[in-house]
Amino acid sequence: MRAIWKGHIRFSLVTIPIRIYSAIDTEKTISFNQLSKEHHNPVKYDKQDKVTGESLSTNDIVKGYQYEPGHYVIIEQEDLDNIKIKSSKVIEIEGFVEESEIHPMLYDQPYFIGPDGDVAAKTYGLLMKTLEKSKKIGVGRVVLRDRESLVLLRPYQEGMVLYKLRNPREIRDISDVPKIDEVDSSDKDQLKMAMTLVDSMTKKFADINTTDHYYEALRSMIDAKIEGKEIVTYNEEEPEVVDIMTALKESIARAKSEKKPMRKAGSKTAAEKTKRKTGS
């Protein structure tokens, strides 16, 4: 595994040499290239003026910030150079917080953190174990590509993982979602039934089927194309929408029946044994 960043974690007077690695396997992602329809040649990115249709070169393009619909302020490279933050090879930990304080919507790209060298391994292990036992996570900041980012450090299996965090100001207000103000959860009977259903369906995440069916189907289709096989497709029927209470009751019954332990082969119920003894 190849490191994409090398530096240090620092909190108070403690400094740990580390390396950062991408946690996402991009080879597991299927991507497509644009090709010309006639010759199947790769297509270049076409820079055109959306209004005039004129083709543009790189020198003909400037950066603009839209502050009102149709109104832009021009940003020169010199303007950006003046606000560049000095790059640092140090992840400064600002403090340690309870995991519950960081909303999942703030989590962004994950990266693995590894110790940089044998000497660093012990200090790295100490921080990892401390976070694990204290059930705390570290929040800090780092400058990557001239931009400062909030980051989160947490233990993960036998090591640590770093998440880039979205800034809270980037998260939209859920109250802007249409119809959200019409949500009604006041029916106590429905809520009780729903809670019963959730309890009956509770299981470990490891037992959940996490297969990416779209990826598998896409991979199979591509393989079939490569091998010259016929492509078969099908349309799935829309699920029927039923009354909420009926759905809850049927779902609970189904969940409970799936949890019933199977009777061992050859074993008899009390009624069967009685019937056999009496000969009735």
Stockholm file with secondary structure:
# STOCKHOLM 1.0

chainA/1-280         MRAIWKGHIRFSLVTIPIRIYSAIDTEKTISFNQLSKEHHNPVKYDKQDKVTGESLSTNDIVKGYQYEPGHYVIIEQEDLDNIKIKSSKVIEIEGFVEESEIHPMLYDQPYFIGPDGDVAAKTYGLLMKTLEKSKKIGVGRVVLRDRESLVLLRPYQEGMVLYKLRNPREIRDISDVPKIDEVDSSDKDQLKMAMTLVDSMTKKFADINTTDHYYEALRSMIDAKIEGKEIVTYNEEEPEVVDIMTALKESIARAKSEKKPMRKAGSKTAAEKTKRKTGS
#=GR chainA/1-280 SS CCCSEEEEEEETTEEEEEEEEECSCGGGSCCCCCBCTTTCCBCCCCCBCTTTCCBCCGGGCCEEEEEETTEEEEECHHHHHHTCCCCCSEEEEEEEEEGGGSCGGGEEEEEEEEESSHHHHHHHHHHHHHHHHHTEEEEEEEEETTEEEEEEEEEETTEEEEEEECCGGGSCCGGGSTTGGGCCCCCHHHHHHHHHHHHHHCCCGGGSCCCCHHHHHHHHHHHHHHHTCCCCCCCCCCCCCCCHHHHHHHHHHHHHHHHSCCCCTTCCCHHHHHHHHHTC
#=GC SS_cons         CCCSEEEEEEETTEEEEEEEEECSCGGGSCCCCCBCTTTCCBCCCCCBCTTTCCBCCGGGCCEEEEEETTEEEEECHHHHHHTCCCCCSEEEEEEEEEGGGSCGGGEEEEEEEEESSHHHHHHHHHHHHHHHHHTEEEEEEEEETTEEEEEEEEEETTEEEEEEECCGGGSCCGGGSTTGGGCCCCCHHHHHHHHHHHHHHCCCGGGSCCCCHHHHHHHHHHHHHHHTCCCCCCCCCCCCCCCHHHHHHHHHHHHHHHHSCCCCTTCCCHHHHHHHHHTC
//
